[in-house]
């Protein structure tokens, strides 16, 4: 088992995946169209990333942008996308389905979790559209998903740290809560401290330098994030001993 904090980096290209791995990322979330929240990567993107990256890769399974309530044909497409992700040697998948009342669609999500087996499933930030996250947590657990990626609400992780801590407490280690949605080098220590997270997720799309000439490379930013997360967890463990 990974000691300390597992850092998952979300990318949409082979080059970014390679850079994230070189920077020390423990896991890659692979998607396309990050500006719309990420969609299912193409077969070629999965194939090429797998050829160049040895770290675990979780593929996004999301057939379109917009809401997370899918038609029968879209659900069928998601099933096909999971099959392709498995055949292309992905290590896990990331997905989420809601009902037309913005609740977890336990039945459909469970079907996809069963189809993905033995790959682990992360229920993604569709969860942040739900009005009562503490109740919805039980629904996500019932689907069989092993992880829940959430910012604790619609406003980003830093404004929802208390909600994330409550989710962590209620989960009772039945599912891994992964804070995401604005985690960066500047706030990672605060996020880990206040949510007690053992895994974090970041696309590192914020906290840019004032001058483009002074901006660190993506690999450098990943390395800094990983180092700070690791250092904080080590200091926290030392303080408890």
Secondary structure, DSSP 8 states (H G I E B T S, - for coil): ---S-EEEEEESSHHHHHHHHHTT-SEEEE-B-GGGT-B---HHHHHHHHHH--SEEEEE---SSS-S---HHHHHHHHHHHHHHHHTT-SEEEE--B-TTSSB-HHHHHHHHHHHTTSEEEE-GGGGG-S-HHHHHHHHHHHT-SEEEE-SSTT-GGGGHHHHHHHHHHHTTSSEEEE-SS--TTTHHHHHHHH--SEEEE---S---SSGGG---HHHHHHHHHHHHHHHHHHHHHHH-
